[in-house]
């Protein structure tokens, strides 16, 4: 029969009383809390009606994995008042009442202030990074990478995930403000507030397991869309993070050593992840450089005009998502076979397809902002709207009901060539 067991359970500072009640119930079952070490460690013993007091120590830090000198001094003071110090982690301090007439460790007003202070500091450390990343991702999504990410389900899911995470952090901020006012009113009325409850437990469950859900779903989406390398990166990243966290939780370094350990772990993580990403990028790049067969390319220069030389470079990219798709192709002809006066004929084009008009309209506006000296060519393309621009070569931006074409050609296109391109790319037609 095991004499020790580990429980992977965590509590928020606003759940100090729920934490104490949990330890009390475990003692009633014969399992007594002894320490933190990769979870809560309990030792088997006789069933006892122990009363536990869990306090938020104001001089503690989120980097504390074991009692620091200030905590030990605080523990000596509490033990003299009839409370046995069990263990501490971060700003949590766990005490067990040894004397029936032991006075409260702190007043209710002090306890509220300590919990509020600990809660806000944890909120800041947990939230600032997420809020900053969320803002950056949304700025990039709406300005630089909209035309790609809107058709990339994995990226859309991650944007949704960090947005939901940030919203929950903002809501948590308001909840803490309301809880603080509520507890203060209870104290003023002469009552003893209870820190915990079902709402706090549900919020804790969401905080603890939301990212497990996000990582799992993101990996599944990556595999479904055959982005296996992304799933590998996520797996390696999560595994290293878990390993670093587990080692810290077991070794329980001092606050100073914990800083060193985490900085070293972050550098080690970069040393592993960066080479993996570079290797995958090189491999993917090598695969893209391989020339595509002519059957794989929907539109070639030879489809609508006479060409000289041969194809010396092709490239393609594709995103397919629930909101539509984006296809990209590049074809370059080497028109001169000798090494003197080398020239080339390049054609590249993006075809966006979506049943959501607002998506195509936004992409249209983004491309239109980059059009230099644009002139209207809607009639030639028989489209809802079309412009051509460019001083070296011609760029066409053409909008149809459910498709948008963004195309570059070395030479301007005549109406006959445009009709061929429309047919080859299966573009719509506005009569």
C-alpha positions as CSV (number, residue, x, y, z in Angstrom):
1,X,0.0,0.0,0.0
2,X,1.4,3.4,-1.0
3,X,2.3,5.7,1.9
4,X,2.6,8.7,-0.3
5,X,0.6,10.1,-3.2
6,X,0.8,13.1,-5.5
7,X,-2.2,15.2,-6.6
8,X,-1.8,17.5,-9.5
9,X,-4.1,20.2,-8.3
10,X,-3.7,24.0,-8.1
11,X,-5.6,26.8,-6.5
12,X,-5.9,30.6,-7.1
13,X,-5.1,33.1,-4.4
14,X,-8.8,33.9,-4.2
15,X,-9.4,30.3,-3.3
16,X,-7.4,30.2,0.0
17,X,-10.4,28.9,2.0
18,X,-11.3,26.3,-0.6
19,X,-7.6,25.2,-0.6
20,X,-7.7,24.9,3.2
21,X,-11.0,22.9,3.1
22,X,-9.5,20.5,0.5
23,X,-6.5,19.8,2.8
24,X,-8.9,19.3,5.7
25,X,-11.0,16.8,3.8
26,X,-7.9,14.9,2.7
27,X,-6.7,14.7,6.4
28,X,-10.1,13.4,7.3
29,X,-9.5,10.6,4.8
30,X,-6.1,9.9,6.3
31,X,-4.0,11.8,3.8
32,X,-2.0,14.6,5.2
33,X,-0.3,17.3,3.2
34,X,3.5,17.5,3.6
35,X,4.9,19.5,0.7
36,X,4.8,20.7,-2.9
37,X,6.9,18.7,-5.3
38,X,5.4,18.5,-8.8
39,X,2.0,18.7,-7.3
40,X,0.6,18.3,-3.8
41,X,2.3,15.5,-1.8
42,X,0.3,13.7,0.8
43,X,1.4,11.1,3.3
44,X,-0.9,8.3,4.6
45,X,-1.7,8.4,8.3
46,X,-4.6,8.2,10.7
47,X,-7.7,10.2,10.0
48,X,-7.5,13.6,11.7
49,X,-9.8,16.6,11.9
50,X,-7.0,19.0,11.1
51,X,-7.8,22.6,10.4
52,X,-5.6,24.3,7.7
53,X,-5.1,28.0,7.1
54,X,-3.8,29.0,3.7
55,X,-2.5,32.5,3.5
56,X,-1.1,34.7,0.7
57,X,2.3,35.9,1.9
58,X,2.8,39.5,0.8
59,X,6.6,39.2,0.6
60,X,6.5,36.1,-1.5
61,X,7.1,35.9,-5.2
62,X,5.7,33.9,-8.2
63,X,9.3,32.6,-8.6
64,X,9.4,31.0,-5.1
65,X,9.3,27.2,-5.3
66,X,10.2,26.7,-1.6
67,X,10.3,28.7,1.6
68,X,12.6,31.7,1.3
69,X,14.2,33.4,4.4
70,X,11.4,35.9,4.7
71,X,8.9,33.1,4.6
72,X,10.7,31.1,7.2
73,X,10.8,34.2,9.5
74,X,7.1,34.6,9.0
75,X,6.6,30.9,9.7
76,X,8.4,31.2,13.1
77,X,6.1,34.0,14.1
78,X,3.0,32.0,13.2
79,X,4.3,28.8,15.0
80,X,4.7,30.9,18.2
81,X,1.0,31.8,17.8
82,X,-0.1,28.1,17.6
83,X,0.2,27.5,13.8
84,X,2.5,24.8,12.4
85,X,4.1,25.8,9.1
86,X,3.8,23.0,6.5
87,X,5.1,24.4,3.3
88,X,5.0,27.3,0.9
89,X,5.1,27.9,-2.9
90,X,4.9,31.2,-4.7
91,X,2.9,33.4,-2.4
92,X,1.0,30.5,-0.8
93,X,1.8,29.6,2.8
94,X,0.1,26.5,4.3
95,X,-0.4,26.3,8.1
96,X,-2.0,23.7,10.3
97,X,-3.6,24.7,13.6
98,X,-1.8,23.1,16.6
99,X,-3.6,24.9,19.4
100,X,-7.4,25.1,19.7
101,X,-7.1,28.6,21.1
102,X,-4.7,29.8,18.3
103,X,-5.5,33.3,17.2
104,X,-6.0,34.2,13.5
105,X,-2.7,34.7,11.7
106,X,-3.8,38.0,10.3
107,X,-6.9,40.2,10.6
108,X,-9.7,39.9,8.0
109,X,-8.7,43.3,6.6
110,X,-5.0,42.2,6.3
111,X,-6.0,38.9,4.7
112,X,-8.1,40.7,2.1
113,X,-5.3,43.0,1.2
114,X,-2.8,40.2,1.0
115,X,-5.0,38.1,-1.3
116,X,-5.8,41.2,-3.5
117,X,-2.1,42.0,-3.8
118,X,-1.1,38.4,-4.6
119,X,-4.0,38.1,-7.1
120,X,-3.2,41.3,-8.9
121,X,0.5,40.5,-9.2
122,X,-0.3,37.1,-10.6
123,X,-2.8,38.6,-13.0
124,X,-0.2,41.1,-14.3
125,X,2.5,38.4,-14.7
126,X,0.0,36.1,-16.5
127,X,-1.8,38.7,-18.6
128,X,0.5,41.4,-19.9
129,X,2.4,39.0,-22.3
130,X,-0.8,37.5,-23.6
131,X,-2.5,40.8,-24.1
132,X,0.6,42.2,-25.9
133,X,0.8,39.1,-28.2
134,X,-2.9,39.3,-28.9
135,X,-2.7,42.9,-30.0
136,X,0.4,42.2,-32.2
137,X,-1.3,39.2,-33.9
138,X,-4.5,41.2,-34.6
139,X,-2.5,44.1,-36.0
140,X,-0.6,41.7,-38.3
141,X,-3.7,39.9,-39.3
142,X,-5.6,43.0,-40.2
143,X,-2.7,44.8,-42.0
144,X,0.0,42.4,-43.3
145,X,-1.2,38.8,-43.5
146,X,-5.0,39.0,-43.8
147,X,-5.0,37.5,-47.3
148,X,-3.1,34.4,-46.1
149,X,-4.3,33.9,-42.6
150,X,-8.0,34.3,-43.4
151,X,-7.8,31.0,-45.4
152,X,-5.5,29.3,-42.9
153,X,-7.7,27.5,-40.4
154,X,-4.9,26.7,-38.0
155,X,-3.9,30.4,-37.7
156,X,-7.6,31.4,-37.4
157,X,-8.0,29.0,-34.5
158,X,-4.9,30.3,-32.8
159,X,-6.1,33.9,-33.2
160,X,-9.4,32.9,-31.7
161,X,-7.6,31.1,-28.9
162,X,-5.4,34.0,-27.8
163,X,-8.4,36.4,-28.2
164,X,-10.5,34.2,-25.9
165,X,-7.6,34.0,-23.5
166,X,-7.2,37.8,-23.4
167,X,-10.9,38.3,-23.0
168,X,-11.0,35.9,-20.0
169,X,-8.1,37.8,-18.5
170,X,-9.9,41.1,-18.9
171,X,-13.0,39.5,-17.4
172,X,-10.9,38.1,-14.5
173,X,-9.7,41.7,-13.9
174,X,-13.3,42.9,-13.4
175,X,-14.2,39.8,-11.3
176,X,-11.3,40.5,-8.9
177,X,-12.4,44.1,-8.6
178,X,-16.0,43.0,-7.8
179,X,-14.8,40.3,-5.4
180,X,-12.6,42.8,-3.6
181,X,-15.5,45.2,-3.1
182,X,-17.8,42.3,-2.0
183,X,-15.4,40.9,0.5
184,X,-14.7,44.4,1.9
185,X,-18.4,45.0,2.4
186,X,-18.8,41.6,4.2
187,X,-15.9,42.5,6.6
188,X,-17.5,46.0,7.2
189,X,-20.8,44.2,8.1
190,X,-18.9,42.1,10.7
191,X,-18.9,38.9,8.7
192,X,-16.0,36.6,7.8
193,X,-15.7,36.3,4.0
194,X,-15.1,32.9,2.4
195,X,-12.4,32.8,-0.3
196,X,-13.4,30.2,-2.9
197,X,-16.6,28.5,-4.1
198,X,-17.9,26.9,-7.2
199,X,-17.4,29.9,-9.4
200,X,-13.7,30.2,-8.5
201,X,-13.3,26.4,-9.0
202,X,-14.9,26.6,-12.5
203,X,-12.7,29.6,-13.4
204,X,-9.6,27.7,-12.2
205,X,-10.5,24.6,-14.2
206,X,-10.9,26.8,-17.3
207,X,-7.5,28.5,-16.7
208,X,-5.7,25.2,-16.1
209,X,-7.1,23.3,-19.0
210,X,-7.8,25.8,-21.7
211,X,-4.3,25.7,-23.2
212,X,-4.4,21.9,-23.1
213,X,-7.5,22.0,-25.2
214,X,-6.0,24.7,-27.5
215,X,-2.7,22.7,-28.1
216,X,-4.6,19.5,-28.8
217,X,-7.1,21.1,-31.3
218,X,-4.2,23.0,-33.0
219,X,-2.2,19.8,-33.4
220,X,-5.3,18.0,-34.8
221,X,-5.9,20.8,-37.3
222,X,-2.3,20.8,-38.4
223,X,-2.4,17.1,-39.0
224,X,-5.7,17.2,-40.9
225,X,-4.3,20.0,-43.2
226,X,-1.1,18.0,-43.5
227,X,1.1,20.6,-41.8
228,X,2.9,17.8,-40.0
229,X,6.0,19.9,-39.3
230,X,3.9,22.4,-37.3
231,X,2.6,19.5,-35.2
232,X,6.2,18.4,-34.6
233,X,7.2,21.9,-33.6
234,X,4.3,22.1,-31.1
235,X,5.1,18.7,-29.7
236,X,8.8,19.5,-29.2
237,X,8.0,22.9,-27.7
238,X,5.4,21.6,-25.3
239,X,7.6,18.6,-24.3
240,X,10.5,20.9,-23.5
241,X,8.3,23.3,-21.5
242,X,6.8,20.4,-19.6
243,X,10.3,19.0,-18.9
244,X,11.7,22.3,-17.6
245,X,8.6,22.9,-15.4
246,X,8.8,19.4,-14.0
247,X,12.5,19.7,-13.2
248,X,11.9,23.0,-11.4
249,X,8.9,21.6,-9.5
250,X,11.0,18.6,-8.3
251,X,14.2,20.3,-7.6
252,X,12.6,23.4,-6.0
253,X,15.4,25.8,-6.5
254,X,15.7,29.1,-4.6
255,X,14.2,32.2,-6.0
256,X,17.5,33.3,-7.5
257,X,18.4,29.9,-8.9
258,X,14.9,29.6,-10.3
259,X,15.5,32.8,-12.4
260,X,18.8,31.4,-13.7
261,X,17.1,28.0,-14.3
262,X,14.3,29.5,-16.3
263,X,16.5,31.8,-18.3
264,X,18.8,28.9,-19.1
265,X,15.7,26.8,-20.0
266,X,14.4,29.5,-22.4
267,X,17.8,29.7,-24.1
268,X,18.0,25.9,-24.3
269,X,14.5,25.9,-25.8
270,X,15.6,28.4,-28.5
271,X,18.7,26.3,-29.2
272,X,16.4,23.3,-29.9
273,X,13.4,25.0,-31.6
274,X,15.3,27.3,-33.9
275,X,17.3,24.6,-35.6
276,X,14.2,22.5,-36.0
277,X,12.3,25.4,-37.7
278,X,15.3,26.2,-39.9
279,X,15.6,22.6,-40.9
280,X,11.9,22.4,-41.8
281,X,12.1,25.7,-43.7
282,X,15.1,24.5,-45.7
283,X,13.4,21.2,-46.4
284,X,10.2,22.9,-47.5
285,X,12.2,25.4,-49.6
286,X,13.9,22.5,-51.4
287,X,10.6,20.9,-52.1
288,X,9.2,24.2,-53.5
289,X,12.1,24.8,-55.8
290,X,11.4,21.5,-57.6
291,X,9.8,22.5,-60.9
292,X,6.1,21.7,-61.1
293,X,4.8,19.8,-64.1
294,X,2.9,21.9,-66.7
295,X,-0.3,20.0,-65.8
296,X,0.0,21.2,-62.2
297,X,0.0,24.9,-63.2
298,X,-3.4,26.3,-64.3
299,X,-2.0,29.2,-66.3
300,X,1.3,29.5,-68.3
301,X,2.5,32.3,-70.5
302,X,2.3,29.8,-73.4
303,X,-1.4,29.5,-72.9
304,X,-2.1,33.1,-74.1
305,X,1.0,34.2,-76.1
306,X,4.1,33.0,-78.0
307,X,7.0,32.3,-75.7
308,X,10.7,31.8,-76.3
309,X,13.2,29.7,-74.2
310,X,12.0,27.3,-71.6
311,X,10.6,27.3,-68.0
312,X,13.5,27.7,-65.6
313,X,11.6,28.4,-62.3
314,X,8.2,27.6,-60.9
315,X,6.7,28.0,-57.5
316,X,3.3,27.6,-55.9
317,X,1.5,28.0,-52.6
318,X,-2.0,27.1,-51.4
319,X,-4.2,27.8,-48.4
320,X,-7.6,26.1,-48.0
321,X,-9.9,26.9,-45.1
322,X,-13.5,27.1,-44.0
323,X,-13.7,30.6,-45.3
324,X,-12.2,30.0,-48.7
325,X,-8.9,29.5,-50.5
326,X,-5.8,31.2,-51.8
327,X,-3.7,29.8,-54.6
328,X,-0.4,31.2,-55.7
329,X,1.7,30.4,-58.8
330,X,4.9,31.7,-60.3
331,X,6.2,30.8,-63.8
332,X,9.4,32.1,-65.2
333,X,10.7,31.5,-68.8
334,X,14.4,31.9,-69.6
335,X,14.0,33.5,-73.0
336,X,17.7,33.6,-73.9
337,X,19.7,30.4,-73.9
338,X,23.2,32.0,-74.0
339,X,24.9,33.7,-71.1
340,X,25.0,37.2,-72.8
341,X,22.0,39.5,-72.6
342,X,20.1,37.1,-70.3
343,X,16.4,38.0,-69.9
344,X,13.3,36.3,-68.6
345,X,9.5,36.4,-68.8
346,X,7.8,36.2,-65.4
347,X,4.2,35.6,-64.5
348,X,2.8,35.3,-61.0
349,X,-0.7,35.3,-59.8
350,X,-2.9,34.9,-56.7
351,X,-6.4,33.5,-57.0
352,X,-8.6,34.1,-53.9
353,X,-11.9,32.4,-53.7
354,X,-14.6,32.9,-51.0
355,X,-18.3,33.0,-50.8
356,X,-17.9,35.8,-48.2
357,X,-17.9,39.1,-50.0
358,X,-16.4,41.0,-47.1
359,X,-13.2,38.9,-47.3
360,X,-12.7,39.6,-51.0
361,X,-13.5,43.3,-50.6
362,X,-10.9,43.7,-47.8
363,X,-8.2,41.9,-49.9
364,X,-9.3,44.1,-52.9
365,X,-8.8,47.3,-50.8
366,X,-5.4,46.1,-49.5
367,X,-4.1,45.5,-53.0
368,X,-5.7,48.7,-54.3
369,X,-3.8,50.7,-51.7
370,X,-0.5,49.4,-53.2
371,X,-1.6,50.1,-56.8
372,X,0.6,52.9,-58.3
373,X,-1.0,54.9,-61.0
374,X,-4.0,52.6,-61.2
375,X,-6.4,52.8,-64.1
376,X,-9.8,51.1,-64.5
377,X,-9.9,48.0,-66.7
378,X,-13.2,46.6,-65.5
379,X,-14.7,46.3,-68.9
380,X,-11.8,44.3,-70.4
381,X,-12.0,41.8,-67.6
382,X,-15.8,41.7,-67.5
383,X,-15.6,41.9,-63.7
384,X,-17.3,43.7,-60.8
385,X,-14.1,45.9,-60.6
386,X,-10.7,45.8,-62.0
387,X,-7.6,48.0,-62.1
388,X,-4.1,47.7,-63.7
389,X,-1.0,49.4,-62.4
390,X,2.8,49.3,-62.4
391,X,5.7,50.9,-64.1
392,X,7.8,47.8,-64.7
393,X,5.4,45.1,-65.8
394,X,1.7,45.3,-65.3
395,X,-0.2,44.2,-62.2
396,X,-3.9,43.4,-62.5
397,X,-6.3,43.4,-59.5
398,X,-9.6,41.9,-60.6
399,X,-12.7,41.3,-58.5
400,X,-15.5,38.9,-59.3
401,X,-18.5,37.8,-57.2
402,X,-16.7,34.9,-55.5
403,X,-13.1,35.3,-56.8
404,X,-10.3,37.8,-56.8
405,X,-7.3,37.7,-59.2
406,X,-4.0,39.4,-58.4
407,X,-1.7,38.9,-61.4
408,X,1.6,40.2,-62.6
409,X,2.7,40.1,-66.3
410,X,5.8,41.5,-67.9
411,X,3.7,42.9,-70.7
412,X,0.3,44.4,-70.8
413,X,-2.5,42.0,-71.8
414,X,-5.0,42.6,-74.6
415,X,-8.6,41.6,-74.5
416,X,-8.0,38.2,-76.3
417,X,-5.3,37.3,-73.8
418,X,-7.6,38.4,-70.9
419,X,-10.4,36.1,-72.2
420,X,-8.0,33.2,-72.3
421,X,-6.8,33.9,-68.7
422,X,-10.4,34.2,-67.5
423,X,-11.2,30.8,-69.0
424,X,-8.1,29.0,-67.8
425,X,-8.5,30.3,-64.2
426,X,-12.3,29.8,-64.3
427,X,-13.1,33.3,-63.3
428,X,-16.6,34.6,-63.1
429,X,-18.1,37.1,-65.5
430,X,-20.3,40.1,-65.0
431,X,-22.4,40.8,-68.1
